Amino acid sequence: MDEKRKYRTVWISDLHLGSKACQVEPLLRFLSSTRCEHLFLVGDIIDLWSMKRRWFWPQSHNDVIRKILKRASKGTRVTYIPGNHDENFRGYLGLTFGGVEIKREAYHVTADGKRVLMIHGDEFDTVVTNHHIITWFGDWCYDLLLAGGRLYNWMRRKFNWPYFSLAAYVKKRVKYIVDFVSNYQESLLRYARSRKADIIITGHIHRPEIKPIEELLYANCGDWVENCTALVEHFDGRLEILYVERDEPTKTPLAPEENLVESMP
């Protein structure tokens, strides 16, 4: 009996392989426990920024790449949209490596006929595009916050307390970031309208969400640093965000209904 969870489409972004911040064990469990017809890698899959500062590439990160390539070899259509942390791969747009297509942006039609536009989203981040020094400094500060979060959660585990994302908590409460997210979404929606899309799917800001805004649907597939999330399409076209357990790697993967946090028809 095949116990794999099957979806029509899976979107994952911001894995940040090559960084110590990557939550690789739950990512491997997720990839091992799911099957899909389409797999979209929506940017920042490999963190070249982090690797330039300090080389880090354990076997488990290599295993993620091998699993993705194996999916492509077994018939899953895999599309890779490089982000800002792996922008060097934008030099290979239009090419296919190991069955993986590399594109700047991609389109998909859901089972219920909705036109989906996918883009990483850094192009709509004015700080990233116009203030490179600030971007690098912010990335360094973010790494410190993530390191603090790992230490904090190590202490929480001693008391059997659940995982808590310190970085996500801080970002949700800083007014500048809240305003930035709102402006970021509006910019993406304008772009989606210009491309005659019904749904826009993005990554970049590490904030998983499915939200109808006027006549469009905005979705962010989240990340594997703070949230460990994936966006999936069921065979009826319904989109859903899955939150994968992160801190108990010895457990078997949760059933789909237990992983469900957000759903949108």
NORJO-V113237 format. One record per backbone hydrogen bond with DSSP energy under -0.5 kcal/mol. NH is the residue of the N-H (numbers start at 1). CO is the residue of the C=O. Records with the same first field share a line. If there is no record, write none. Layout:
NH->CO, CO
This chain:
3->1
5->33
7->35
8->233
9->233
10->38
11->231
12->40
14->43
16->44
17->45
19->16
22->19
23->224
24->22
27->23
28->24
29->25
30->26
31->27
32->28
33->29
34->30
35->5
37->7, 8
38->8
39->77
40->10
41->39, 79
42->12, 40
43->41
47->17
48->46, 85
49->85
51->47
52->48
53->49
54->50
61->58
62->58
63->59
64->60
65->61
66->62
67->63
68->64
69->65
70->66
71->67
72->68
73->69
74->70
75->72
76->71
77->37
78->76, 99
79->39
80->101
81->41, 79
82->80
87->84
89->86
90->87
91->88
92->89
93->90
94->102
95->92
97->100
100->97
101->78, 99
102->95
103->80, 101
106->118
108->116
110->108, 114
113->110
116->108, 114
117->199
118->106
119->201
124->121
125->122
126->124
129->125
130->126
131->127
135->131
136->132
137->133
138->134
139->135
140->136
141->137
142->138
143->139
144->140
145->141
146->142
147->143
148->144
149->145
150->146
151->147
152->148
153->149
154->150
155->151
156->152
157->153
158->154
159->155, 156
160->157
161->156
166->164
169->165
170->166
171->167
172->168
173->169, 170
174->170, 171
175->173
177->174
178->174
179->175
180->176
181->177
182->178
183->179
184->180
185->181
186->182
187->183
188->184
189->185
190->186
191->187
192->188
193->189
194->190
195->191, 192
196->193
197->192
198->115
199->115
200->217
201->117
202->219
203->120
205->203
209->220
211->218
213->216
216->213
217->198
218->211
219->200
220->209
221->202
224->14
228->223
229->223
230->242
231->11
232->240
233->9
234->238
237->234
239->264
240->232
241->262
242->230, 240
243->259
244->228, 242
251->248
258->255
259->255
260->256
261->241
262->241
264->239
